[in-house]
């Protein structure tokens, strides 16, 4: 069972269920769903759910913002959906029929399918080239043996890019990926690069090394032929004749006809995009740097990034990525100022890890958790981003290679031809950070958090009023009595990390000795899960306790659970709530450790464990400190 099983189940249930998911991938902090019907997703619930930072829609995707541990959550969500996860963070095919897409969306999906699995290796190659540039600055000659070998290693990715893309696109097109790799390899075969080749009277002289679109077009052309041959040819010869005929037809056509057209299209796209920025680099740097975080919020930055990556993969420097590369430092400048100035302990606890995450380019925790709810602070970070983007433009600094995000971006902004180009990047980093830090330091006040109402007025106000009402109730210490008999263990020992890390609340785990759950105090049944495996009870003074019977027992679909109350019922301390077949569930392999959590622990100063060994129903278990 995965670390985030319960969180994954909840996310799947509230995006409309397995049948509503067309495909899933993830980026650095977000689960990116393509849903058949976004109206079926319960966005309000997910935004409030512990373990979810926020929900964003854009570019046809339904994005659930998780944070740095998104890959672990992604793996568990894939298990719930029955999808085959991969290291590139992409999975497709849930729910049967795929969502219909227009030609442009399909084209972008194919290009992305070729790029994404290779980004980690692209990053590795970029880091090596950045280090070589710094080594060159230190006086190491390019003729040095070790320098030559490392340089060849770094350049290999770009030289053999068509092979990598061919493999990935073929996989995306659901044909043999090795066929795609061979198509790419054939197009960069050394003896046919930059030589006259006469095919039926048509002479072509070109090279496809380090190219991007030609092999993608070639594999897209090969896919329907490959699939048709697989249906037509007899089973006895299909395995070798299908790829043989496909290669014999596609490679010549692609090399002579399709490749040159695709190559010119690639050059045109790069020229147009970079040409726009060359009209007024300073204006472009200020606007793009200032608005980049807004584009990220709505998830509409991906299209620009995709075209920029097309250039970087071919070794073409990108001004767009340079203007946006250092925006994260403006964001963390604000966060550090808030951390140092606030007296709110909870805000400090969130701000410090968000600051360190931002150093490495992961800014969603900072944006959603700290600056966006304080709109003035978010605007300051955007101005800081505009300053850094403008300075990058003034110095003419480009992103020469992809080396990761955050502080690693700086390596990608070192030109091997002109290593001093890093100076502009360093000045832009410091300027954006210092400006944002200084302005936030002078303007921030702890009450700035009330500016959340300016982002989503009605909802924020209602939420704050409801919170205030709850806080009024929580004016005294509350004793939570044991709802289950058994051995008490620390919450950190729970198998499910969503419980163990106190994401869902504070409390303990009980290994039950009998199959009965009773009320932990006088109160109301706030939630009773349909499957009977969990129940939430709220005391008269506002303390909410969740009792989750066993790990992963939701899969039993209610089998073995009997509820003796209904949601909304008023109950007394010790009253029977649920009985369950403890031994039967153990026999089926279920771990029956039962978390008992105070889910609104943040409304109290602390939640204290009163017992550390065995406990019986009705004995004091936890105490909330007002």
PATORKOL-177886 format. One record per residue (C-alpha): residue in one letter; x, y, z. Coordinates in pm, whole numbers, plus 50000, padded with zeros to 5 digits. Example, Ala and Ser with C-alpha at 12.3 -4.5 7.8 and 13.67 -1.06 7.14 Angstrom:
{site A; {51230; 49550; 50780}}
{site S; {51367; 49894; 50714}}
***
This chain:
{site X; {50000; 50000; 50000}}
{site X; {50129; 50345; 49910}}
{site X; {50208; 50626; 50150}}
{site X; {49921; 50845; 50034}}
{site X; {49653; 50584; 49970}}
{site X; {49372; 50760; 50155}}
{site X; {49452; 51096; 49995}}
{site X; {49467; 50930; 49652}}
{site X; {49127; 50763; 49704}}
{site X; {48973; 51091; 49808}}
{site X; {49116; 51278; 49510}}
{site X; {48992; 51015; 49264}}
{site X; {48646; 51014; 49423}}
{site X; {48617; 51392; 49405}}
{site X; {48742; 51441; 49050}}
{site X; {48435; 51243; 48950}}
{site X; {48558; 50887; 48998}}
{site X; {48773; 50658; 48789}}
{site X; {48534; 50663; 48495}}
{site X; {48564; 51043; 48466}}
{site X; {48944; 51041; 48419}}
{site X; {49071; 51040; 48063}}
{site X; {49440; 51073; 48146}}
{site X; {49674; 51181; 48421}}
{site X; {50023; 51324; 48444}}
{site X; {50209; 51531; 48697}}
{site X; {50457; 51815; 48698}}
{site X; {50670; 51931; 48990}}
{site X; {50381; 52007; 49226}}
{site X; {50055; 51925; 49046}}
{site X; {49848; 51627; 48945}}
{site X; {49725; 51719; 48597}}
{site X; {49401; 51541; 48506}}
{site X; {49218; 51548; 48177}}
{site X; {48858; 51478; 48275}}
{site X; {48568; 51374; 48057}}
{site X; {48344; 51619; 48243}}
{site X; {48499; 51878; 48477}}
{site X; {48154; 51961; 48616}}
{site X; {48155; 51627; 48798}}
{site X; {48462; 51727; 49000}}
{site X; {48401; 51866; 49349}}
{site X; {48647; 52154; 49338}}
{site X; {48532; 52318; 49661}}
{site X; {48587; 51995; 49854}}
{site X; {48933; 51935; 49708}}
{site X; {49048; 52290; 49784}}
{site X; {48959; 52239; 50151}}
{site X; {49099; 51884; 50171}}
{site X; {49409; 51841; 50387}}
{site X; {49699; 51739; 50169}}
{site X; {49576; 51949; 49874}}
{site X; {49719; 52299; 49840}}
{site X; {49473; 52419; 49574}}
{site X; {49292; 52334; 49250}}
{site X; {49355; 52514; 48921}}
{site X; {49196; 52478; 48577}}
{site X; {49362; 52574; 48252}}
{site X; {49470; 52446; 47913}}
{site X; {49208; 52170; 47921}}
{site X; {49358; 52025; 48240}}
{site X; {49215; 51992; 48591}}
{site X; {49515; 52049; 48817}}
{site X; {49526; 51940; 49182}}
{site X; {49818; 52116; 49350}}
{site X; {49990; 51880; 49596}}
{site X; {50342; 52010; 49659}}
{site X; {50686; 51852; 49656}}
{site X; {50561; 51496; 49725}}
{site X; {50337; 51500; 49417}}
{site X; {50513; 51201; 49255}}
{site X; {50433; 50977; 49553}}
{site X; {50068; 51088; 49545}}
{site X; {50065; 51037; 49167}}
{site X; {50178; 50676; 49207}}
{site X; {49897; 50603; 49452}}
{site X; {49640; 50780; 49234}}
{site X; {49754; 50567; 48940}}
{site X; {49694; 50255; 49150}}
{site X; {49342; 50374; 49229}}
{site X; {49277; 50444; 48862}}
{site X; {49430; 50118; 48745}}
{site X; {49685; 50303; 48532}}
{site X; {50043; 50211; 48456}}
{site X; {50256; 50490; 48601}}
{site X; {50597; 50575; 48460}}
{site X; {50897; 50776; 48572}}
{site X; {50804; 51061; 48338}}
{site X; {50484; 51118; 48532}}
{site X; {50237; 51031; 48257}}
{site X; {49953; 50778; 48251}}
{site X; {49660; 50742; 48017}}
{site X; {49357; 50529; 47950}}
{site X; {49144; 50543; 48265}}
{site X; {48774; 50522; 48227}}
{site X; {48765; 50369; 47881}}
{site X; {48708; 50622; 47603}}
{site X; {48964; 50900; 47578}}
{site X; {48851; 51259; 47578}}
{site X; {48809; 51395; 47225}}
{site X; {49068; 51655; 47131}}
{site X; {49101; 51887; 46837}}
{site X; {49394; 51859; 46594}}
{site X; {49598; 52125; 46774}}
{site X; {49553; 51955; 47114}}
{site X; {49649; 51618; 46965}}
{site X; {49958; 51767; 46801}}
{site X; {50067; 51929; 47125}}
{site X; {50002; 51602; 47309}}
{site X; {50228; 51412; 47068}}
{site X; {50506; 51672; 47095}}
{site X; {50477; 51668; 47473}}
{site X; {50485; 51288; 47467}}
{site X; {50818; 51306; 47288}}
{site X; {50963; 51573; 47519}}
{site X; {50856; 51497; 47874}}
{site X; {51020; 51156; 47926}}
{site X; {51351; 51306; 47812}}
{site X; {51350; 51619; 48030}}
{site X; {51545; 51468; 48319}}
{site X; {51825; 51359; 48084}}
{site X; {51808; 51698; 47909}}
{site X; {51856; 51857; 48251}}
{site X; {52155; 51630; 48324}}
{site X; {52318; 51715; 47990}}
{site X; {52253; 52086; 48051}}
{site X; {52414; 52076; 48396}}
{site X; {52726; 51911; 48253}}
{site X; {52753; 52178; 47982}}
{site X; {52704; 52452; 48243}}
{site X; {52979; 52306; 48462}}
{site X; {53208; 52286; 48157}}
{site X; {53148; 52655; 48091}}
{site X; {53250; 52739; 48448}}
{site X; {53554; 52512; 48422}}
{site X; {53649; 52692; 48102}}
{site X; {53629; 53024; 48290}}
{site X; {53877; 52879; 48540}}
{site X; {54127; 52826; 48257}}
{site X; {54091; 52455; 48174}}
{site X; {54151; 52418; 47796}}
{site X; {53893; 52252; 47572}}
{site X; {54169; 52017; 47453}}
{site X; {54201; 51859; 47800}}
{site X; {54118; 51487; 47780}}
{site X; {53865; 51478; 48065}}
{site X; {53704; 51800; 47939}}
{site X; {53669; 51643; 47594}}
{site X; {53504; 51326; 47729}}
{site X; {53256; 51514; 47950}}
{site X; {53179; 51750; 47663}}
{site X; {53104; 51456; 47435}}
{site X; {52879; 51308; 47703}}
{site X; {52683; 51633; 47736}}
{site X; {52657; 51685; 47359}}
{site X; {52543; 51327; 47297}}
{site X; {52188; 51405; 47409}}
{site X; {52152; 51685; 47156}}
{site X; {52328; 51503; 46871}}
{site X; {52119; 51187; 46911}}
{site X; {51797; 51373; 46998}}
{site X; {51605; 51220; 46701}}
{site X; {51668; 50870; 46840}}
{site X; {51531; 50967; 47182}}
{site X; {51232; 51149; 47036}}
{site X; {51162; 50863; 46794}}
{site X; {51141; 50616; 47083}}
{site X; {50914; 50838; 47295}}
{site X; {50678; 50942; 47015}}
{site X; {50640; 50582; 46895}}
{site X; {50542; 50486; 47249}}
{site X; {50293; 50772; 47255}}
{site X; {50151; 50658; 46920}}
{site X; {50118; 50303; 47062}}
{site X; {50357; 50132; 46821}}
{site X; {50688; 49956; 46887}}
{site X; {50912; 50226; 47047}}
{site X; {51227; 50061; 46908}}
{site X; {51090; 50117; 46559}}
{site X; {51072; 50488; 46640}}
{site X; {51429; 50482; 46772}}
{site X; {51553; 50317; 46448}}
{site X; {51371; 50577; 46237}}
{site X; {51550; 50849; 46435}}
{site X; {51883; 50668; 46408}}
{site X; {51843; 50624; 46031}}
{site X; {51775; 50995; 45985}}
{site X; {52104; 51087; 46158}}
{site X; {52316; 50808; 46008}}
{site X; {52660; 50973; 45960}}
{site X; {52724; 50887; 45592}}
{site X; {52401; 51051; 45470}}
{site X; {52437; 51383; 45655}}
{site X; {52504; 51691; 45437}}
{site X; {52563; 51491; 45117}}
{site X; {52370; 51492; 44790}}
{site X; {52117; 51208; 44783}}
{site X; {51924; 51151; 44459}}
{site X; {51591; 50972; 44501}}
{site X; {51383; 50938; 44179}}
{site X; {51540; 51253; 44043}}
{site X; {51489; 51456; 44359}}
{site X; {51817; 51565; 44520}}
{site X; {51829; 51649; 44890}}
{site X; {52128; 51764; 45096}}
{site X; {52053; 51808; 45467}}
{site X; {52131; 51690; 45819}}
{site X; {51891; 51588; 46095}}
{site X; {52131; 51566; 46390}}
{site X; {52000; 51767; 46686}}
{site X; {51669; 51823; 46501}}
{site X; {51328; 51808; 46665}}
{site X; {51020; 51806; 46440}}
{site X; {51144; 51589; 46148}}
{site X; {51153; 51264; 46345}}
{site X; {50821; 51345; 46514}}
{site X; {50658; 51389; 46174}}
{site X; {50824; 51069; 46051}}
{site X; {50697; 50855; 46341}}
{site X; {50348; 51003; 46312}}
{site X; {50355; 50901; 45945}}
{site X; {50481; 50554; 46035}}
{site X; {50219; 50481; 46302}}
{site X; {49911; 50428; 46079}}
{site X; {50113; 50220; 45831}}
{site X; {50254; 50005; 46111}}
{site X; {49909; 49944; 46261}}
{site X; {49755; 49866; 45920}}
{site X; {50028; 49614; 45838}}
{site X; {49980; 49449; 46174}}
{site X; {49616; 49384; 46083}}
{site X; {49679; 49274; 45723}}
{site X; {49989; 49053; 45743}}
{site X; {49964; 48687; 45856}}
{site X; {50062; 48617; 46214}}
{site X; {50356; 48398; 46110}}
{site X; {50542; 48686; 45942}}
{site X; {50387; 48992; 46107}}
{site X; {50650; 49032; 46381}}
{site X; {50936; 49102; 46138}}
{site X; {50766; 49205; 45812}}
{site X; {50565; 49486; 45971}}
{site X; {50871; 49681; 46093}}
{site X; {51069; 49592; 45778}}
{site X; {50806; 49730; 45538}}
{site X; {50742; 50032; 45762}}
{site X; {51111; 50127; 45773}}
{site X; {51159; 50070; 45399}}
{site X; {50871; 50305; 45316}}
{site X; {50888; 50568; 45588}}
{site X; {51261; 50645; 45618}}
{site X; {51316; 50744; 45251}}
{site X; {50995; 50949; 45240}}
{site X; {51078; 51118; 45568}}
{site X; {51440; 51192; 45480}}
{site X; {51366; 51333; 45136}}
{site X; {51019; 51493; 45167}}
{site X; {50874; 51513; 45516}}
{site X; {51197; 51599; 45702}}
{site X; {51286; 51916; 45508}}
{site X; {50934; 52052; 45551}}
{site X; {50933; 51977; 45924}}
{site X; {51279; 52127; 45963}}
{site X; {51170; 52452; 45799}}
{site X; {50857; 52461; 46015}}
{site X; {51072; 52421; 46327}}
{site X; {51294; 52709; 46215}}
{site X; {50988; 52924; 46143}}
{site X; {50835; 52865; 46489}}
{site X; {51164; 52948; 46660}}
{site X; {51218; 53259; 46445}}
{site X; {50867; 53394; 46508}}
{site X; {50873; 53344; 46886}}
{site X; {51226; 53473; 46936}}
{site X; {51162; 53753; 46687}}
{site X; {50874; 53885; 46898}}
{site X; {51105; 53915; 47197}}
{site X; {51373; 54084; 46987}}
{site X; {51139; 54374; 46898}}
{site X; {51183; 54512; 47248}}
{site X; {51376; 54277; 47479}}
{site X; {51345; 54508; 47781}}
{site X; {50967; 54539; 47745}}
{site X; {50935; 54164; 47689}}
{site X; {51152; 54085; 47992}}
{site X; {50950; 54312; 48223}}
{site X; {50608; 54194; 48102}}
{site X; {50687; 53822; 48088}}
{site X; {50880; 53827; 48417}}
{site X; {50602; 54019; 48590}}
{site X; {50313; 53811; 48461}}
{site X; {50476; 53469; 48468}}
{site X; {50345; 53370; 48812}}
{site X; {49993; 53468; 48706}}
{site X; {50023; 53246; 48398}}
{site X; {50150; 52962; 48618}}
{site X; {49853; 53005; 48853}}
{site X; {49612; 52934; 48569}}
{site X; {49830; 52668; 48411}}
{site X; {49844; 52848; 48075}}
{site X; {50223; 52884; 48069}}
{site X; {50272; 52532; 47935}}
{site X; {50232; 52620; 47568}}
{site X; {50506; 52884; 47581}}
{site X; {50731; 52648; 47776}}
{site X; {50679; 52372; 47520}}
{site X; {50799; 52588; 47231}}
{site X; {51094; 52708; 47439}}
{site X; {51191; 52348; 47514}}
{site X; {51181; 52270; 47141}}
{site X; {51460; 52526; 47101}}
{site X; {51659; 52413; 47403}}
{site X; {51649; 52049; 47292}}
{site X; {51807; 52155; 46965}}
{site X; {52071; 52365; 47137}}
{site X; {51903; 52698; 47050}}
{site X; {51915; 52954; 47337}}
{site X; {51576; 53073; 47469}}
{site X; {51508; 53435; 47573}}
{site X; {51162; 53341; 47707}}
{site X; {51299; 53092; 47958}}
{site X; {51569; 53340; 48060}}
{site X; {51311; 53609; 48141}}
{site X; {51115; 53372; 48364}}
{site X; {51396; 53160; 48510}}
{site X; {51463; 53378; 48815}}
{site X; {51108; 53480; 48909}}
{site X; {51107; 53224; 49192}}
{site X; {51368; 53428; 49380}}
{site X; {51135; 53729; 49390}}
{site X; {50868; 53502; 49537}}
{site X; {51093; 53365; 49811}}
{site X; {51220; 53714; 49893}}
{site X; {50864; 53797; 50001}}
{site X; {50831; 53467; 50186}}
{site X; {51154; 53518; 50381}}
{site X; {51045; 53869; 50484}}
{site X; {50711; 53732; 50607}}
{site X; {50886; 53449; 50794}}
{site X; {51119; 53689; 50975}}
{site X; {50853; 53948; 51055}}
{site X; {50542; 53748; 51145}}
{site X; {50462; 53649; 51501}}
{site X; {50217; 53383; 51381}}
{site X; {50375; 53046; 51468}}
{site X; {50166; 52855; 51214}}
{site X; {50261; 53095; 50936}}
{site X; {50628; 53056; 51028}}
{site X; {50592; 52678; 51011}}
{site X; {50458; 52708; 50655}}
{site X; {50688; 52986; 50537}}
{site X; {51026; 52830; 50615}}
{site X; {50982; 52508; 50412}}
{site X; {50817; 52713; 50135}}
{site X; {51127; 52934; 50125}}
{site X; {51364; 52640; 50084}}
{site X; {51136; 52481; 49823}}
{site X; {51141; 52808; 49630}}
{site X; {51522; 52811; 49620}}
{site X; {51493; 52501; 49402}}
{site X; {51213; 52648; 49191}}
{site X; {50908; 52490; 49356}}
{site X; {50698; 52796; 49440}}
{site X; {50342; 52660; 49462}}
{site X; {50360; 52618; 49845}}
{site X; {50475; 52980; 49871}}
{site X; {50217; 53114; 49626}}
{site X; {49908; 52924; 49742}}
{site X; {49997; 52900; 50109}}
{site X; {50147; 53242; 50178}}
{site X; {50150; 53520; 49919}}
{site X; {49830; 53470; 49718}}
{site X; {49604; 53484; 50028}}
{site X; {49783; 53812; 50103}}
{site X; {49731; 53972; 49764}}
{site X; {49958; 54269; 49834}}
{site X; {50247; 54028; 49894}}
{site X; {50176; 53839; 49572}}
{site X; {50179; 54164; 49372}}
{site X; {50515; 54255; 49527}}
{site X; {50659; 53920; 49412}}
{site X; {50527; 53988; 49060}}
{site X; {50697; 54328; 49053}}
{site X; {51018; 54161; 49172}}
{site X; {50981; 53911; 48887}}
{site X; {50941; 54199; 48640}}
{site X; {51262; 54356; 48771}}
{site X; {51460; 54032; 48734}}
{site X; {51317; 53975; 48384}}
{site X; {51404; 54329; 48280}}
{site X; {51764; 54300; 48404}}
{site X; {51809; 53971; 48220}}
{site X; {51692; 54148; 47903}}
{site X; {51927; 54444; 47958}}
{site X; {52228; 54212; 47983}}
{site X; {52107; 54007; 47686}}
{site X; {52135; 53688; 47893}}
{site X; {51972; 53379; 47745}}
{site X; {51893; 53033; 47878}}
{site X; {52138; 52824; 47678}}
{site X; {52037; 52486; 47813}}
{site X; {51787; 52333; 48054}}
{site X; {51956; 52254; 48386}}
{site X; {51659; 52221; 48617}}
{site X; {51475; 52500; 48797}}
{site X; {51543; 52744; 49077}}
{site X; {51909; 52793; 49161}}
{site X; {52008; 52533; 48899}}
{site X; {51879; 52767; 48628}}
{site X; {52194; 52975; 48676}}
{site X; {52409; 52696; 48530}}
{site X; {52193; 52703; 48219}}
{site X; {52256; 53075; 48173}}
{site X; {52632; 53036; 48134}}
{site X; {52739; 53061; 47771}}
{site X; {53038; 52850; 47671}}
{site X; {53130; 53115; 47416}}
{site X; {53088; 53398; 47668}}
{site X; {53100; 53264; 48027}}
{site X; {53067; 53618; 48168}}
{site X; {52699; 53606; 48066}}
{site X; {52633; 53462; 48409}}
{site X; {52694; 53807; 48561}}
{site X; {52361; 53941; 48430}}
{site X; {52178; 53639; 48570}}
{site X; {52335; 53681; 48914}}
{site X; {52250; 54054; 48925}}
{site X; {51890; 53977; 48819}}
{site X; {51860; 53710; 49089}}
{site X; {51988; 53939; 49364}}
{site X; {51785; 54240; 49246}}
{site X; {51453; 54053; 49230}}
{site X; {51512; 53891; 49569}}
{site X; {51631; 54207; 49748}}
{site X; {51352; 54427; 49609}}
{site X; {51080; 54179; 49706}}
{site X; {51230; 54117; 50049}}
{site X; {51272; 54486; 50129}}
{site X; {50925; 54596; 50016}}
{site X; {50754; 54301; 50185}}
{site X; {50948; 54371; 50505}}
{site X; {50824; 54730; 50520}}
{site X; {50465; 54662; 50414}}
{site X; {50380; 54327; 50571}}
{site X; {50158; 54315; 50878}}
{site X; {50016; 53999; 51031}}
{site X; {49663; 54118; 50963}}
{site X; {49743; 54120; 50589}}
{site X; {49607; 53768; 50581}}
{site X; {49260; 53919; 50578}}
{site X; {49327; 54024; 50219}}
{site X; {49224; 53674; 50118}}
{site X; {48877; 53827; 50087}}
{site X; {49000; 54032; 49794}}
{site X; {49087; 53717; 49597}}
{site X; {48755; 53532; 49628}}
{site X; {48539; 53770; 49833}}
{site X; {48223; 53582; 49928}}
{site X; {48381; 53244; 49979}}
{site X; {48671; 53383; 50183}}
{site X; {48443; 53589; 50405}}
{site X; {48212; 53294; 50473}}
{site X; {48508; 53071; 50550}}
{site X; {48651; 53326; 50791}}
{site X; {48314; 53371; 50962}}
{site X; {48274; 52996; 50999}}
{site X; {48627; 52970; 51138}}
{site X; {48556; 53247; 51385}}
{site X; {48240; 53072; 51499}}
{site X; {48435; 52750; 51557}}
{site X; {48704; 52934; 51747}}
{site X; {48443; 53081; 51979}}
{site X; {48335; 52728; 52069}}
{site X; {48687; 52604; 52133}}
{site X; {48731; 52797; 52455}}
{site X; {48805; 52510; 52692}}
{site X; {49009; 52196; 52719}}
{site X; {48829; 51892; 52580}}
{site X; {48893; 51530; 52675}}
{site X; {48861; 51273; 52398}}
{site X; {48778; 50932; 52542}}
{site X; {48894; 50613; 52372}}
{site X; {48642; 50507; 52106}}
{site X; {48818; 50171; 52057}}
{site X; {48985; 49924; 52294}}
{site X; {49338; 49812; 52214}}
{site X; {49707; 49897; 52202}}
{site X; {49791; 50266; 52158}}
{site X; {50072; 50364; 51917}}
{site X; {50212; 50701; 51806}}
{site X; {50048; 50844; 51495}}
{site X; {50391; 50851; 51327}}
{site X; {50386; 50468; 51315}}
{site X; {50077; 50462; 51094}}
{site X; {50134; 50295; 50756}}
{site X; {49949; 50568; 50567}}
{site X; {50166; 50880; 50547}}
{site X; {49864; 51108; 50518}}
{site X; {49787; 51010; 50878}}
{site X; {50148; 50965; 50995}}
{site X; {50254; 51316; 50891}}
{site X; {49954; 51474; 51071}}
{site X; {49820; 51612; 50743}}
{site X; {49469; 51510; 50848}}
{site X; {49498; 51599; 51216}}
{site X; {49671; 51510; 51544}}
{site X; {49607; 51204; 51755}}
{site X; {49710; 50840; 51798}}
{site X; {49667; 50498; 51639}}
{site X; {49492; 50213; 51820}}
{site X; {49544; 49849; 51723}}
{site X; {49191; 49732; 51815}}
{site X; {49133; 49434; 52042}}
{site X; {48763; 49410; 51957}}
{site X; {48538; 49511; 51671}}
{site X; {48347; 49801; 51823}}
{site X; {48369; 50180; 51799}}
{site X; {48195; 50406; 52053}}
{site X; {48144; 50781; 52083}}
{site X; {48452; 50962; 52221}}
{site X; {48234; 51229; 52387}}
{site X; {47886; 51381; 52377}}
{site X; {47827; 51529; 52035}}
{site X; {47689; 51493; 51682}}
{site X; {47780; 51247; 51406}}
{site X; {47929; 51492; 51158}}
{site X; {48028; 51238; 50891}}
{site X; {47949; 50872; 50843}}
{site X; {48116; 50720; 50540}}
{site X; {47893; 50511; 50315}}
{site X; {48125; 50213; 50352}}
{site X; {48114; 50235; 50733}}
{site X; {48494; 50231; 50765}}
{site X; {48519; 50582; 50912}}
{site X; {48311; 50819; 51122}}
{site X; {48352; 51180; 51235}}
{site X; {48200; 51313; 51559}}
{site X; {48194; 51678; 51673}}
{site X; {48164; 51766; 52041}}
{site X; {47925; 52027; 52175}}
{site X; {48222; 52263; 52219}}
{site X; {48353; 52224; 51864}}
{site X; {48617; 51949; 51875}}
{site X; {48595; 51716; 51572}}
{site X; {48732; 51362; 51594}}
{site X; {48777; 51123; 51301}}
{site X; {48791; 50748; 51369}}
{site X; {48926; 50557; 51070}}
{site X; {48885; 50181; 51112}}
{site X; {49180; 49998; 50957}}
{site X; {49403; 50074; 50661}}
{site X; {49254; 50056; 50312}}
{site X; {48933; 49899; 50444}}
{site X; {48732; 50124; 50213}}
{site X; {48795; 49851; 49955}}
{site X; {48561; 49623; 50147}}
{site X; {48274; 49845; 50023}}
{site X; {48099; 49818; 50360}}
{site X; {48133; 49440; 50398}}
{site X; {48183; 49352; 50767}}
{site X; {48083; 49699; 50895}}
{site X; {47754; 49772; 51075}}
{site X; {47661; 50131; 51158}}
{site X; {47437; 50180; 51463}}
{site X; {47385; 50554; 51407}}
{site X; {47311; 50787; 51116}}
{site X; {47483; 51103; 51002}}
{site X; {47338; 51393; 51200}}
{site X; {47248; 51182; 51506}}
{site X; {47320; 51319; 51853}}
{site X; {47526; 51072; 52055}}
{site X; {47644; 51030; 52413}}
{site X; {47994; 50936; 52529}}
{site X; {48042; 50558; 52508}}
{site X; {47740; 50505; 52280}}
{site X; {47794; 50229; 52022}}
{site X; {47860; 50380; 51678}}
{site X; {47996; 50101; 51456}}
{site X; {48071; 49732; 51493}}
{site X; {48301; 49546; 51256}}
{site X; {48432; 49196; 51186}}
{site X; {48783; 49244; 51325}}
{site X; {48909; 48887; 51282}}
{site X; {48750; 48846; 50939}}
{site X; {48920; 49162; 50812}}
{site X; {49254; 49052; 50954}}
{site X; {49213; 48716; 50780}}
{site X; {49169; 48899; 50450}}
{site X; {49505; 49070; 50504}}
{site X; {49388; 49413; 50618}}
{site X; {49594; 49605; 50873}}
{site X; {49340; 49712; 51134}}
{site X; {49536; 49995; 51298}}
{site X; {49276; 50264; 51365}}
{site X; {49377; 50633; 51368}}
{site X; {49185; 50852; 51616}}
{site X; {49241; 51213; 51508}}
{site X; {49141; 51560; 51618}}
{site X; {49093; 51696; 51266}}
{site X; {49060; 52060; 51370}}
{site X; {49373; 52049; 51587}}
{site X; {49486; 52384; 51444}}
{site X; {49205; 52549; 51643}}
{site X; {49373; 52447; 51968}}
{site X; {49711; 52528; 52119}}
{site X; {49795; 52157; 52134}}
{site X; {49658; 51804; 52138}}
{site X; {49812; 51591; 52415}}
{site X; {49821; 51210; 52436}}
{site X; {49699; 51090; 52777}}
{site X; {49793; 50722; 52739}}
{site X; {50080; 50544; 52564}}
{site X; {50003; 50174; 52608}}
{site X; {49676; 49980; 52622}}
{site X; {49339; 50153; 52653}}
{site X; {48976; 50051; 52695}}
{site X; {48665; 50217; 52551}}
{site X; {48567; 50515; 52762}}
{site X; {48910; 50579; 52915}}
{site X; {49074; 50921; 52860}}
{site X; {49282; 50912; 52541}}
{site X; {49355; 51269; 52422}}
{site X; {49318; 51620; 52555}}
{site X; {49289; 51940; 52354}}
{site X; {49453; 52246; 52507}}
{site X; {49265; 52568; 52436}}
***
